Amino acid sequence: MQLCGRVCGSTMGLLGILVAGVARAQGTLEIELLDRGKPIPNTPVAVVELGDLLSQGKPLGTTNSSGIELIDLGKVSFTPGTRVEVWVRTCGGARQVVLVPEGAGSRCDDERVPPADRCGCERLGVFVWGPGRLVVDVGAKTVTHRPTSFRIRHSIIVGGGVGIYSNLEDAVRGQDNLMDATVGTTGTNLSFKYEVQPFRTVPLTLGAGVDCTRFGQFEQVYSGMGAPTRSTLDFGITTFGGSVGFQPVDPEPLGFFAQLDLLMSLNKVDLATFYSGQEDPVTGSRSESGLRMGATIGADLRLGDRTGLRATAGYVRGAGKDADTHLGLGLGFRYNLAGRF
């Protein structure tokens, strides 16, 4: 019961973090700056909320090596639906992207400044303020706003973690003539997963993977006529299956997700049983398998255009007293084979 309470408390807390993160991340504008399709890195992006291009703009960030900058809409006073002009301002060879309310960009430079020292300004287009993806191509002189920003991705995630198994001790102690047992309830695992986000307009992910969990050696002591004196068990669980997930936003740099898992679990025990008067043990193995259901929540942290870290917390439920019912915590490295963050 205590374990169940801890599991429920941890799950509710992580769900709260997930909801808060999704609510925060819904107001994001991704700006991609290009020159005839080629990324333009290290370019400042600013916004003028009041006044015109002569006003002191508020810096929003600088494009990365892929020409991308993510803007939290909550940091800008524009209301959703405001028409916003996109200008490129060039001063002394340095380029800057400036966002201004429609109609406020008529004056580019102070006429009192000598012509040789004035900045050059060019209006590229206008878009409706709101979350999504804004593609600005300086060379083609185009501005394209896509209300959704989901990317088609193919990713692999390699990681490890621990599992806390609530039914494992009950399963081991249920044997006949078993007097005492030293049973660990925590297993360590390695995992590999392939995941695809196949749609641009639906934040859905599909995944398939395998997870291998190992435990320390269990020691058992028996009593009773004809019973062995003791036995040792090496226990492992191999799980493979698929998942359907919901990831409403791209990591910026942090993004949250939730998923449901349908798994096939194979449990295998290698036994060495010792009898009184016998020097060598009797060895053998037994296994069982079955379908399991699970639920996972987690977070992706973007490190680069294609790389990131993933942290997860999940619960897998077997039938009745199945040994592989557990709470799992994991940490992995994610690499996007196709499609960047």
HELIX and SHEET records of a PDB file:
HELIX    1   1 GLN A    2  ALA A   25  1                                  24    
HELIX    2   2 LEU A   73  LYS A   75  5                                   3    
HELIX    3   3 PRO A  115  ASP A  117  5                                   3    
HELIX    4   4 LEU A  168  ARG A  173  1                                   6    
SHEET    1   A 3 LYS A  38  PRO A  39  0                                        
SHEET    2   A 3 THR A  28  ASP A  35 -1                                        
SHEET    3   A 3 ILE A  68  ASP A  72 -1                                        
SHEET    1   B 4 LYS A  38  PRO A  39  0                                        
SHEET    2   B 4 THR A  28  ASP A  35 -1                                        
SHEET    3   B 4 GLY A 132  ASP A 137  1                                        
SHEET    4   B 4 THR A 142  ARG A 146 -1                                        
SHEET    1   C 5 LYS A  58  THR A  62  0                                        
SHEET    2   C 5 PRO A  44  VAL A  47 -1                                        
SHEET    3   C 5 ALA A  94  PRO A 101  1                                        
SHEET    4   C 5 ARG A  83  CYS A  91 -1                                        
SHEET    5   C 5 GLY A 120  VAL A 128 -1                                        
SHEET    1   D10 LEU A 178  THR A 182  0                                        
SHEET    2   D10 PHE A 218  TYR A 222 -1                                        
SHEET    3   D10 ARG A 230  PHE A 246 -1                                        
SHEET    4   D10 LEU A 204  ARG A 214 -1                                        
SHEET    5   D10 THR A 186  GLN A 197 -1                                        
SHEET    6   D10 ARG A 153  TYR A 165 -1                                        
SHEET    7   D10 HIS A 326  ALA A 338 -1                                        
SHEET    8   D10 THR A 307  ARG A 317 -1                                        
SHEET    9   D10 VAL A 282  ARG A 302 -1                                        
SHEET   10   D10 LEU A 254  PHE A 274 -1                                        
END                                                                             
